[in-house]
Amino acid sequence: MLKIRDGRLSTDSGKVLFNNINIEITQGSTHYLSGPNGIGKTTFIRAVLNLGHRLSNKEQLFKNYAYLPQIENKDFLLPISINDITDSGPLLSPEERKTPWNVASGGQRKKALLERVLKADRDFYVLDEPYNHLDSFSIKLINQALSELRFKGKSILIVSHTIPNIESLVSWDASQWS
């Protein structure tokens, strides 16, 4: 699905952010990327998905992906309700789905975006800080959904400060890349 051998992540201007990146994500596997704040984990996954910066020595075999970015701007206002983002799933109640996006909590917004991403039929799921703003019960439901996706042969990459409780988890620490 994805293989990087002695990869280098650099900016468009050529500034090297990471060297010596060695990762292999195979079909039906789940991977966890950790590291301190500001080290470049989000920059790395955006480069993996061809959404910015340069990543050398990358062999990308996945055909399609679902991407959950971090929710960074809580003031981002949309004239929609949660139900316009997702109309079904285990994370939100029917009453919560009626909530206007502009007054929804960070947890409600995160759950809506997660339900939408997890319902997509993709080869590769990339989740950037999926557990932020969530309670332990919601995290358990998400981990169950991710385990089901892995069982169906889907590949998953999670960037988080919370270690996922998922079987057969492969972990990398971004701070070990030079």
N, C-alpha and C positions, 0 to 999 in steps of 0.2 A: 504494500500500500504506500509506504513512505520510507525511504532510506536516505540517510545523510551520513557520508563518510568523510571525516576530517573537514567538516563544513566550516564556512566562515560567514558570519552575519555582518554586513556592513551597510552604511547609509549610502544614499545615492551619490554623495560627495566623496565616498571612498573611505570614510572613517570606520575602522574595524571595531565592532561592538563585542563580538565573541569569535574565538578560534576553537579548533579542536572539538567541534560538535559531532558526536557520533550517536545516531539514533536509528532504530529500525522499528517501525510500527507495522505489524502484520495483520492480516484479516482476522477479525474476531478478537482482537486484543484491546486491553484498556491500559492507558498510560497516564502517569501523574507527573507533572512538572512543578517543582517547588523552587523557592529561592527568595531572598530578601526583597522587600519593596524597592522598586526602582531599578532593579538589575537588568530588566529587558525581557521578561517572560512574555508579555503581551506583544512586544515588538517582534519577538521570535515567532510566535504563532501567526501573526499577521504576515510575516515573510513566508512561512510554510504555505499559507493560503494565497500567496501572490497578491497580497493587499498592501504591500509596502516594503521597502528596503530590499536588499539583495542577500540571497542565501545560496552559497556555492555548494557544489557537489550534492545536489538534491535530486533524487530520483522519485518522482511523484507518480504513483500508479492509481490513486483513487480517482474515480470519474466525477463524483459529486460530493458535496459536503454540506453540513449544517453547522452554522457558527453562532454561538451565543457570546456576544461581546460583553464586557463589563458595563454596568449601568453607571455612567460617570456623571451625567447631568440630570439631577433630580428635578430641575426646573424646566426640563424639556416638555413643553405642553402640546398636547394633541387634542383636537375636538372629537375624541372617540371614547368608547367605554372599553373595559377589559374584555368584554365579550367580542369586540371587533378584532382583538388580537387572537383569542382562543375561545372557542365555544364549548369545549369539553376537555375533560382530563381529571386526574385525581387530586390535583393540588388546590383547586379553587372551588368554593361552594357556588351554587346558582346565584345566591344573593351577592357574593363578591364580584361575580361576572358583570353585574349591572353597574358597578362602580365606575364613574368617569375616570379616565386615565389621569386627568389633572389633579384629582384628589386621592388617588390610590396611594397606598403606602409603598415603600421600597420593596417590601416582601411581596405584596400583591403584584407589583410590576414584574419582579423577578420570576414569580411563579407563572405569570401569563407568558412571558417570553420563553421560559423553560418548556412549558407545555407545547408551545408552537414548535420549538426546535425538536423536541423529543418525538413528536408525531410525524415529523418529516421522514420520508423513506430515503435515507442517504447511505453512502458507503462509509463515510467518515464524519464523526461528530467532534467538534472542537468547542469546549466549554471553558470560558475565561471567568474564573471566580463564580461558579454556579451556586455556591452555598451562601454567599453573602446575603444578609437580610432574612435568612430563613431559620425557622425553628427546627428542632431535632426530628419531629415527625415528618416534616416536608423533606428534610435531608434523607431520611430513611426511604421515603417513597421515590425520590430521585435516584438513589443508589439501586433500588429494585428495578426501576425502569432502565437504568444503564446496564445492569446485569442481564436483563432480557434482551437488550440490543446486542450485547456481546454474544449471547447465546445464538442470536440470529445471524452471526457472522459479521456484525458491524464493528468498526474500529473506533476507539474513543481516545481523545486526548483531553485531559483535565488540567487546567492551571488553577491552583488554589492554595490557600494557606491552611485549609482544613483537609486533612488526609482522608480521602474517600474510603469507606468501608465496603470495598468491592473485591470479590475473589480474583486471584491471579492478576494482581495489580503490579505493573512495572513502574518503578519510580526513577526520576532523574532529578538531580539538583543543578539548576542553572548556574549557581555560584561556583561550580567546579569547572565550568568552561572558562578558558583563559581569555 
